[in-house]
């Protein structure tokens, strides 16, 4: 009877330890699940941020190209205007020199 009582106590102790370990494992499992969800949300956020960065880069490149084209167009226009004015002044100067001679 003492032997049975000792066996019963051991079995109860093992059962308690198993229950404790089971609860600990379930708690860890829930922590891992929460971590997995958080991880997936972070991955989704990274994908969104990368997409936004790509979009911003494309917009920025478009704006730079557009600004560059405007600058080139203005520079071209002003260069032509300058050449016209220069040519006109040269003609006037030549005419002035002819009249003065």
C-alpha positions in Angstrom: 0.0 0.0 0.0 2.9 2.4 0.7 4.4 1.4 -2.6 1.1 2.2 -4.3 0.9 5.5 -2.6 4.4 6.4 -3.7 3.6 5.4 -7.2 0.5 7.4 -7.1 2.4 10.4 -5.8 5.0 10.0 -8.6 2.3 9.7 -11.2 0.6 12.9 -9.9 3.9 14.7 -9.8 4.6 13.7 -13.4 1.1 14.6 -14.4 1.6 18.0 -12.8 4.9 18.5 -14.6 3.3 17.5 -17.9 0.5 19.9 -17.4 2.9 22.7 -16.5 5.0 21.9 -19.6 1.9 21.7 -21.7 0.8 25.2 -20.5 4.3 26.6 -21.1 4.3 25.1 -24.6 0.9 26.5 -25.4 2.0 29.9 -24.1 5.1 29.7 -26.3 3.0 28.6 -29.3 0.7 31.7 -28.8 3.8 33.9 -28.6 5.1 32.4 -31.8 1.8 32.9 -33.5 1.7 36.6 -32.4 5.3 37.0 -33.6 4.4 35.4 -36.9 1.5 37.7 -37.4 3.6 40.8 -36.5 6.3 39.5 -38.8 3.9 39.2 -41.7 2.5 42.6 -41.0 6.0 44.0 -41.1 6.7 42.2 -44.3 3.5 43.7 -45.8 4.5 47.1 -44.6 8.0 46.8 -46.2 6.4 45.8 -49.5 4.1 48.9 -49.3 7.0 51.2 -48.4 9.1 49.8 -51.3 6.2 50.4 -53.7 5.9 54.0 -52.4 9.6 54.6 -52.8 9.5 53.3 -56.4 6.6 55.5 -57.1 8.3 58.5 -55.6 11.5 57.7 -57.6 9.5 57.6 -60.8 7.7 60.8 -60.0 11.0 62.5 -59.1 12.6 61.3 -62.3 9.7 62.5 -64.4 9.8 65.9 -62.6 13.6 66.1 -63.2 13.2 65.2 -66.8 10.4 67.7 -67.3 12.3 70.4 -65.5 15.4 69.6 -67.6 13.4 69.8 -70.8 11.9 73.2 -69.8 15.4 74.4 -69.0 16.8 73.1 -72.3 13.8 74.7 -74.2 14.4 78.1 -72.4 18.1 77.9 -73.0 17.6 77.1 -76.6 15.1 79.9 -77.0 17.4 82.5 -75.3 20.4 81.3 -77.3 18.5 81.8 -80.5 17.3 85.2 -79.3 20.9 86.2 -78.3 22.2 85.1 -81.7 19.5 87.2 -83.5 20.4 90.2 -81.3 24.1 89.7 -81.9 23.6 89.4 -85.6 21.4 92.5 -85.6 24.0 94.5 -83.6 26.8 93.4 -85.9 24.8 94.5 -88.9 24.1 97.9 -87.3 27.7 98.2 -86.4 28.8 97.4 -89.9 26.3 99.9 -91.3 27.4 102.6 -88.8 31.1 102.0 -89.8 30.2 102.3 -93.5 28.3 105.6 -93.0 31.1 107.0 -90.8 33.7 106.3 -93.5 
